[in-house]
């Protein structure tokens, strides 16, 4: 096949249309410098056109477009020039008024007066005369307690010995300035008489829950039966949080109070230490004479000194920790019960000595 026939079979090549560079219509004329000899007829392009020309310089071989008939000053520029003129007039007028009032001089005088007053009011620095070296007396310095070394660096035994030494010194100082007395010696100094009818405690409560409460709520007759009939197990002071119902956790109680509320049948001592009987409401404030007499009656018949939950079951509307505080703060200092486990300060405070 001839070469001409191959070319005739090829698809026609698409024609390329020439697009205009700009779409906006402006009244422009392409001017040639050779056609216009009079430079006065040429009008310079506006500021926007000049900026555009500087940013985008014309390519080689392309003629520059020039806007004909554009006025150099627009109404907005004229209005701006009028505003600037008025502004300069106002500034000049204000400066004339300040010069007439002599404000600058008055401000300078005021600043000078304030600085002078501040310098006058400041006290002069007086240098204290130093005594002669021969007159100086060397002050006695107290021996400082040696700093305890780290147990990791110096050994745990050294740290324990230093701690015990400090505790011994503290107790010696305490005994020197505020010596404690036995309860009987304190009562003698205070002028409180005791006789054979005074209750003497061995530090233990020997009873069980109040019989009325046992009958009303079905509590077992003794501690061993109550423990075994309600689950048994090994006794521990650790609180079993799994035994606390969710309804009690929502009340905002502490874990100890919430757990003790579940121990009425199994461990009544734990229950009554923080709770009264379910049909009673806890009393607050000062003790009544009836409660005071009931306390002494229970202490005489059942003993007193521990198991405060069981002790409190005999005193309606009172819980175990209230009875313990009343015993330490009122009964012992008054000499109503003699308990050798307590020592007394001269101010009348009972200290448990185990």
C-alpha positions in Angstrom: 0.0 0.0 0.0 1.2 3.4 -0.9 2.3 5.9 1.8 -0.5 8.2 0.7 -3.1 5.6 1.3 -1.9 5.0 4.9 -2.2 8.6 5.6 -5.7 8.7 4.3 -6.8 5.9 6.7 -5.6 7.8 9.8 -8.2 9.7 11.8 -8.3 13.4 11.3 -6.1 15.4 13.7 -8.2 17.6 16.1 -7.9 21.3 15.5 -6.5 23.4 18.3 -8.6 26.5 19.1 -6.8 29.5 20.4 -8.2 30.8 23.6 -8.2 34.3 24.7 -5.8 35.2 27.6 -8.3 37.4 29.4 -12.1 37.4 29.5 -12.8 40.8 30.8 -13.7 43.5 28.3 -11.6 46.6 28.5 -11.2 49.5 26.2 -7.7 48.9 25.1 -5.6 49.6 22.0 -2.4 48.1 21.0 0.0 50.8 20.4 3.2 50.6 18.6 6.0 53.0 19.6 6.9 53.5 15.9 3.3 54.7 15.0 3.1 57.3 17.8 5.9 59.8 17.9 4.2 62.3 20.3 4.7 61.0 23.8 2.1 63.4 25.2 -0.6 61.2 23.6 0.4 58.2 25.6 -1.4 57.6 28.9 0.2 55.6 31.7 -1.7 52.6 33.0 -3.5 52.8 36.3 -1.9 51.6 39.5 -3.6 48.2 39.4 -2.5 47.7 35.8 1.1 48.7 36.6 1.2 46.2 39.5 -0.1 43.5 37.3 2.5 44.3 34.6 5.3 44.3 37.2 4.2 41.0 38.7 3.6 39.4 35.3 6.0 40.9 32.8 5.1 40.6 29.2 6.7 37.7 27.3 9.1 38.2 24.5 7.4 39.3 21.3 4.1 40.3 23.0 3.0 43.9 23.0 2.0 45.7 26.2 -1.6 46.6 26.7 -2.4 50.1 27.9 -5.7 51.4 29.3 -6.7 54.5 27.4 -8.9 57.1 29.0 -8.3 56.0 32.7 -8.3 58.8 35.2 -5.5 58.8 37.8 -7.6 59.7 40.7 -10.9 58.0 41.6 -13.7 59.4 43.8 -12.6 57.1 46.7 -9.1 58.4 46.5 -10.4 62.0 46.5 -12.5 61.2 49.5 -9.5 59.7 51.3 -7.4 62.7 50.5 -10.1 64.9 52.0 -10.2 62.8 55.2 -6.4 63.0 55.5 -6.5 66.8 55.1 -9.1 67.1 57.9 -7.2 64.8 60.1 -4.0 66.8 59.8 -6.0 70.0 60.5 -7.3 68.4 63.7 -3.9 67.3 64.8 -2.5 70.7 64.2 -5.3 72.4 66.1 -4.8 70.1 69.1 -1.1 70.7 69.2 -1.8 74.5 69.2 -4.2 74.1 72.1 -1.6 72.0 74.1 1.1 74.6 73.5 -1.3 77.3 74.6 -2.0 75.5 77.9 1.6 74.6 78.5 0.7 71.0 79.3 4.2 69.6 78.5 5.9 71.9 80.9 3.4 71.3 83.7 3.8 67.5 83.3 7.6 67.8 83.5 7.4 69.9 86.6 5.0 67.4 88.3 7.4 64.5 87.5 10.4 66.4 88.9 8.5 67.2 92.1 7.4 63.6 92.6 11.0 62.3 92.2 12.3 64.8 94.7 9.7 63.9 97.3 10.5 60.2 96.9 14.2 60.8 97.4 13.5 62.9 100.5 11.1 60.4 102.1 13.5 57.4 101.7 15.4 56.9 105.0 19.1 57.3 104.8 21.2 54.1 105.1 22.8 54.2 108.5 25.8 51.9 108.9 25.8 50.1 112.2 29.2 50.4 114.0 31.0 47.2 114.4 32.4 46.3 117.9 36.0 45.7 118.3 37.1 42.1 117.8 38.4 41.9 121.4 34.9 42.7 122.7 33.2 40.0 120.7 32.0 37.1 122.9 31.8 33.7 121.3 28.2 32.3 121.6 27.7 28.9 122.9 26.3 26.6 120.3 24.0 23.7 121.1 25.1 20.3 119.9 22.9 19.3 117.1 21.4 15.9 116.8 23.2 13.9 114.2 21.2 13.3 111.1 20.0 9.8 110.7 21.7 8.0 107.8 19.8 6.2 105.2 18.8 2.7 106.1 19.8 1.6 102.6 23.3 3.1 102.9 24.1 2.7 106.6 22.1 -0.5 107.3 18.7 -1.0 108.8 20.1 -1.6 112.3 21.8 1.8 112.4 18.5 3.5 111.4 16.5 1.5 114.0 19.0 2.4 116.8 18.8 6.1 115.9 15.0 6.0 115.9 14.9 4.2 119.3 17.4 6.8 120.7 15.2 9.7 119.7 12.1 8.0 121.1 13.8 7.4 124.4 14.9 11.1 124.6 11.3 12.2 123.7 9.8 10.1 126.4 12.4 11.2 129.0 11.6 14.8 128.1 7.9 14.1 128.4 8.3 12.5 131.8 10.4 15.4 133.0 7.9 18.1 132.1 4.6 16.3 132.3 5.0 13.2 134.6 2.1 10.8 134.7 0.6 9.4 137.8 -1.2 6.2 138.6 -5.0 6.6 138.8 -5.0 6.2 142.6 -2.2 8.8 143.1 -4.0 11.2 140.8 -7.2 10.8 142.8 -5.4 11.5 146.0 -3.9 14.7 144.7 -7.2 15.7 143.3 -8.9 15.0 146.6 -11.3 12.4 145.3 -12.0 9.6 147.9 -12.4 6.0 147.0 -13.8 3.2 149.1 -14.7 -0.5 149.0 -17.8 0.3 146.9 -15.7 1.7 144.1 -15.9 -0.5 141.0 -12.6 -2.2 140.3 -12.1 -3.4 136.8 -9.7 -6.1 135.5 -10.0 -4.6 132.0 -12.5 -7.1 130.6 -16.2 -7.4 129.9 -17.5 -10.8 130.9 -21.0 -10.8 129.5 -22.8 -11.4 126.3 -25.5 -9.4 124.3 -28.4 -8.0 126.3 -30.9 -10.8 126.8 -33.8 -8.6 125.5 -32.0 -8.1 122.2 -31.1 -11.8 121.9 -34.8 -12.7 122.3 -36.1 -10.0 119.9 -33.7 -10.7 117.0 -32.8 -14.3 117.6 -29.2 -13.9 118.5 -27.4 -17.1 119.7 -26.8 -17.6 123.4 -23.0 -17.2 123.2 -20.2 -16.2 120.9 -19.2 -19.7 119.8 -22.7 -20.6 118.7 -23.3 -17.3 117.0 -20.1 -17.8 115.0 -20.6 -21.4 113.9 -24.4 -21.0 113.1 -23.7 -18.1 110.7 -20.9 -19.5 108.6 -18.0 -20.0 110.9 -14.5 -19.7 109.5 -11.3 -18.2 110.8 -11.7 -14.9 112.6 -9.7 -11.9 111.1 -9.8 -8.2 111.6 -9.5 -7.7 107.8 -12.8 -6.5 106.3 -14.4 -8.8 103.7 -15.6 -6.3 101.1 -17.4 -9.0 99.1 -19.8 -9.5 102.0 -21.0 -5.9 101.8 -24.3 -5.6 100.0 -24.4 -3.1 97.1 -27.3 -1.3 98.8 -25.1 -0.4 101.7 -22.3 0.8 99.5 -24.6 3.4 98.0 -25.2 5.0 101.4 -21.7 6.5 101.5 -20.7 4.5 104.6 -17.2 3.5 105.2 -16.2 -0.1 104.6 -16.0 -0.7 108.4 -19.5 0.6 109.1 -21.1 -1.1 106.1 -19.5 -4.5 107.0 -20.3 -4.3 110.7 -24.0 -3.7 109.8 -24.1 -7.3 108.4 -22.7 -8.9 111.6 -25.7 -8.8 114.0 -26.1 -12.6 114.1 -22.6 -13.7 113.6 -20.4 -11.2 115.5 -22.7 -8.9 117.6 -19.7 -7.1 119.2 -18.7 -5.8 115.7 -22.3 -4.8 115.0 -23.0 -2.9 118.2 -19.6 -1.1 118.2 -21.0 1.1 115.3 -24.7 0.5 115.3 -27.6 0.5 117.8 -30.3 -2.2 117.8 -32.4 -2.0 114.6 -35.4 -0.6 116.5 -33.3 2.2 118.1 -31.9 5.5 116.9 -28.4 6.5 118.0 -28.3 9.4 120.5 -25.8 12.2 120.3 -24.4 14.8 122.7 -24.2 14.7 126.5 -25.1 11.7 128.4 -28.2 11.7 130.6 -28.1 10.8 134.3 -30.1 7.7 133.5 -27.5 6.6 130.9 -24.7 7.4 133.4 -26.3 5.2 136.1 -26.9 2.4 133.6 -23.3 2.5 132.6 -22.1 2.0 136.1 -24.7 -0.7 136.8 -23.5 -2.7 133.7 -19.8 -2.2 134.6 -20.5 -3.5 138.1 -22.4 -6.6 137.0 -20.7 -7.5 133.7 -17.3 -6.0 133.9 -15.9 -3.2 131.8 -12.7 -2.5 129.7 -13.1 -4.2 126.3 -15.8 -5.7 124.0 -17.4 -2.3 123.8 -20.0 -3.4 121.3 -21.4 -6.0 123.7 -21.3 -3.5 126.5 -23.2 -1.0 124.5 -26.1 -3.4 123.9 -27.1 -2.8 127.5 -27.3 1.0 127.0 -30.1 1.9 124.6 -29.3 4.4 121.8 -25.6 4.3 122.5 -22.9 2.4 120.4 -19.6 0.9 121.4 -17.2 3.7 120.5 -19.4 6.2 122.5 -19.2 4.0 125.6 -15.4 3.7 125.2 -14.9 7.5 125.0 -17.2 8.1 128.0 -15.3 5.6 130.0 -11.9 7.2 129.2 -13.0 10.8 129.5 -15.5 10.8 132.4 -15.5 7.6 134.4 -11.8 7.1 134.9 -10.9 10.7 135.7 -13.8 10.9 138.2 -12.6 7.7 140.0 -15.9 5.9 139.5 -14.1 2.8 138.2 -10.5 1.9 139.1 -8.5 0.5 136.2 -4.8 -0.1 136.6 -4.2 0.0 132.8 -4.6 3.8 132.8 -2.2 6.5 133.9 -3.2 10.1 134.5 -1.6 13.4 133.7 -1.8 16.2 136.3 -4.2 18.0 134.0 -6.7 15.1 134.4 -6.3 13.3 131.0 -6.4 9.5 131.1 -3.8 7.7 129.0 -4.1 4.0 128.2 -1.0 2.2 129.3 -2.0 -1.3 128.3 
